[in-house]
Amino acid sequence: MARVRCCTDLDKTVLTQNFDKRFWMTVNPDEDWNFYWASVTTVRSIFNPSNDHPRLTDNQVINHFPNHYELTRKDLMVKNIKRYRRELEKDGNLLAEKDESGTYKYLDFIPVTYMMPSDYNLFADDFRRDPNHTWIMKPAGRAQGKGIFLINKMSQIKKWSRDGKSTPATAQPRETYEDYNSIHGGKWSIDNLRLYLEGTRGKKLTDRLFDEICWIIVHSLRAAAAVITSDRHCFECYGYDIIIDDNLKPWLIEVNASPSLTSTTANDRIMKFKLINDILNIIVPNGDIPDIRNKFSNSSSSPEVLGNFDVLYDEEQACCELNDKDYREQKARGGIVPLISKTGMPFGKNKQASAWR
């Protein structure tokens, strides 16, 4: 049987060890390959129409969509989520329902955000109304924590380079974690975090928190789905940055296109090795040469294949739970198929779109 020919332009052992585990053949990017874990810069070059790069074949898969930045750039993410909310509101979807203060009941999960310098005046007005907030300045086009700083005075904006377009988003850090643990690096597993919150804040609040985080992931993906190029050669491993406030309400800060695969501790390395292993089991079932014509068959969502992934939302199942009239009317208007029923109850306890534990 032919071996999968793989390549990567990232020097990460969690990748190469997973390739070796499957006895894949490592090749150079300029050779014939079947699987490519590439940097966003490489993917941009591959899909750039002005470059003389051959079209991908049915036996090639790569780890980014051509315009993944519609979700992974902070400014575009906010723009697409706002558009998504407007479209749901226009379609009369209950998800876009607002409370007495005009706040979305189900879709209020991004902090107040301004794009600098174009929104400077709006930001300044907001800052003066409540000068006690701390704001996060985040470069719109950078990742992995580069270029981020906090401000709580307008004078600090003068130190910010206008060349480094940043997106400030409201968030108030409460404490600084100083007791570094050399075993887990200060990082908690989801299970341990959940256990801690259940013990300190109660199971009901904790269940609500994790349910809201799941829906943040689903809604942000749906918000970008309309504008991201759907290419069957592509898949993504997104990293979600979510801040939890004192009331256990989650806020989406950003989505990373290339979550760090660098290991800082033994536990970190084991976790990331398992993550990549589960991704490869889904994208390249049985370690065979990929064929995008059969990509994501029904068997790819079986529990054995999903590993540590939880299925958050199954769109086909949700459509089946709608009555035919609702579905036809919604699609005829070009609208988004509702994610909650007309009783206001969320569809499907088996919410499906993948998140890794």
N, C-alpha and C positions, 0 to 999 in steps of 0.2 A: 504494500500500500504506500502511495506517495506521501511524503512528509510535508507538513505545513512549513512554508518558507516565511520566516518572520523577521522583522527588523524594528529598531527603535533608535531615535536620536537622543534618548535620555539615558544617562548612565545611572540606572536604578536597579539595585539587586533584586527588589521584589518583582520586577518585570522579568529580568533575565533568568532568575531561578524558576519562575513559573513556566517560561519557555522551555528550559532544560528539563523540567519535570515531565513535560509532554513529549520530549525527544524531538522538538521542532528544530528545524535547521535555520540558524541565524545567518542572514545575508546582509549585504550593504543596501542602503535605500535606492541606489541607482541600478540594482539588479532586479530580477523578477521576484516579487514578493506576494504573499497571500494575506498577511496580517501585519499592520503597521501601527505601532503606538508612537505617535508623533507629537511634536510640540505644536502649539497653535501657529507659530510662524511657518513651520513646514506645511501645515495643512492649508494655510492661506496661499502659499506658493503653488501647491498642487492644484488647487481649485481656481487659481487666477487665470481668467480667459486669455490674458495677454502673454502668459508663459506657454512655451511649447512643451507642455506636459501631456503625455498620452492619456486618453480616457481610461478610467478604471474599468477592469473587466469584472465579469460575474464572480470571479474567484478571489476578489480583493475586498478587504474591509479595513477601515481606518477609524481612529478614535475621536474624530470631531466632525460635526456638520460644517459645511462651508461658511455659514454665517451664524455660528453658535453665539457670537457676540451680542445678538439681539436679546439674549438672556444673561450673558456673563459680563457685559458692560453695565456698570451701575446706572448710568443715565438712560440707556436703552431699556433696561429691565423695568425701571420705573415708568417710562413712557408706555411700554407695552401693557403693563398691568393696569395703568389708568385707562388705556384704550379698551382693554378687556372689560373693565367695570362699566364703561360707558355703553358698550355693545350689549352687555347683559341687561343694563337698565333700559335701553331702547327696546329690547325684545320683551320687556315685562317679566324677566326671569326673577323669581323670588330671591335668588342669591344676591341681587342688587338692591334689596330692600334696605332702607335707612331708618334710623331711630329718630326720636323727636329733635335731636340736635343736628341732624343731617349727616351723621356718621354711618358708614356701612355696617350692617349687623354682622355680615359674614366675610366681608372682603377688606376689612380694616387691618391689614397686616404689614404695611410698609410705613416707616416713619416719615414724618414731614421731610421732604427732600427738595433741595434747590440746586440748580446747575450754575456754577460760577464760571465766569463773571456775569453771564447774561441775566441771572436772577438776583443779582446783588441787592437791588433796591427792595425787592420782595423779602429777601432774607433779612435785610437790615430792619425793615418794619417789624417782622416777626420777632427778631432778637430784642428789639426795644420793648415790645409788649411783655416779654418774659425773659429778662436778662439773667435769670438764675440757672438756665439750662446750660449744660455742656453739649457741644456739637462735635460730631466726628467729621473731619475733612478727609475725603477719600478720593484719590485720583481715579477718574472714570475708566481709564484704559490700562490700569496696572493691577497686579494680582499678588496673592500670597503675602499680604500685609505691608507691601512696599509703599512708602510715601504717605502713610496715614499719620495724622496727628489730631489732637484735641484742642478746641478753643472754647474759652468762656468770656472773652473780651473782644470787642470789635477791632481793637488795635492789633490783635494777633493776625487778622486777615492780611494786613499790610506785609507780613513776612512771607505770605504765600506767593509763589511764582505764578504769574498769569499764564505762563506756558504750560503749566501742569494741571490743566482743567480738573478741578476737584468737585465732587458731589458731596456737600455736607448733608448729613442726615441726623435727626435728633436721636440721642440716646444718652442716658445718664449712668455712667459707671458708678457702682455703689462701693465696691471694695477692691483692694489690690491683693491678689493671692501671692503671698511671699514664701510660703513653705514648700519649696520645690521638692518633689519626690523623685529620686533617681530611678525608681522601678517603673512607674507609670507616667512620669514627666508632668504630673499635674493634670493628666487627661483621665476622664472617667469613661467607663463603658456606658452605653445607654441603659443597660440593666441596672448598673450601680447607681446611676443618676436617678432613675425611676424609683429605686428602692429608697434612696435618701429622701426624695421629695414626698413619697408616700408616708414615710415616717415622720416628717417634719410639717408637711402641709395637708396631708390626708389623701386618700385614694381618689376621691371624687374630683378634686382640683387637679390632681396629677393626670388622671385619665383624660380630663378635658384638655389639658395642656398638650399631651401627645397627640390627641385627635386633631387639635388645631394645627399642630406642626405638620401632620400628614396632609391636611387640606391646603396648607401653604404651599407645599411641594406640588400638589396636583394643580392648583390654580395658577401658580407661576409658570408651570410647563404649558398649560393650556393657553395662557396669555401670550406666550411666544410661539406657539405651534402654528399660528396663522401666518407668521412672517419668516420662520426658519425654513430653509430649503429642505424638503423631505427627500433625502438621498439614501437609498437602501444599502449603500456601501458603508454608511456611517453609523456610529453609536457614540454615546457620551457617558463619562463618569463625572457627574457634577458633584461639587462640594458645597453644601448649603451653610451659610453663616447666619445663625439665628440668635438673637439676644432675647433673654427671658426677663421680664420686668418683675417688680416686687409683687404684683398681683398674679404672677404666673401666666402672663399673656405673652405669647411669642411674637417677635418682630423680625421680618426678613431684612437683613442688611445687604447681602449680596449672594450671588451664585458664582462659584469659582469654576472656570473651565478646566483648570489643571490643578486639582487638589494636590498638596505636597505628598510625594511618595518617598521623601527622605525619612529615614527612621532615626528617632532620637533615643529610643530605649528598646529593650528586648520585646516588651509588650507591644510597643508601637510597630516594630518590624513584623511580628506575628500577625497582628491585626491587618496590616496593609498587604501582607502576603496572601492572607485568606480573602481579602477583598478582591484582589486581582484574580485569584483563582476562581472565585465565583463569577466574576465578569466573563472570563474566558470560557467557562463552562456554558454560559448562556449564549455568548456571541459565536463561539466555535464549538458546537456540541460534539462530544466524543473526540475532540481534538482532530477532527477531519478537516480536509481542505474546505474552506467556506464556499457556499453557493448562495448568493443573495436571492436567487429565485425561490429558495426554500427557507429564507430567513424568518425566524420567529414563528415556526409552526406551533401547533397547539402543545406539542410535547415540550417546548422550551419554557412553558410556564408551570411545569409540574414541580411539586415540592422538592424532588430529588435534584433537579437541575438548578433551582433557585438558590439552594444553599442557605446563606444567612440573609438573603434578600426577603423583605416582606412585600407582598403585592398590595399596593394601596388603593388602586382604582382600576376597574375593568370597564372601559368605555362601551364595549359591546354589550356587556351585562346591564349597564345602566340604561342603554337604549331599549333593551328588552323589557325593563321594568316600567318604562313609560308606556302609556296606552298609545295605540297606533295613531289616533287623532292628534294627540299632543305632539308626537314625533313628526308627523307629516307637516303640521302647521309650523313648527319651529324651523324645520329644514327648508320649507318653502319660502320662508322669509329670509333665508340665508343666515339664520341665527345660530347660536350655540345651543346644543342640546342641553337641557337643564341637568344639573347635578343633584337637585333636590326635588322631591315630589310636590304636588300642589298642596299637600297637607303641611309642608314646611319641614318634613323629616328628611334627613340626608339619605341618599340612595345607598343601598348595599353595605352591609357590614363588611363584606369582602371587597373593600375599596381597592382598586388595582391600578398601579403605575409604580415602579419599584423604588424602594428605599432600603439601604443596607444597614443592618443593625450593628 
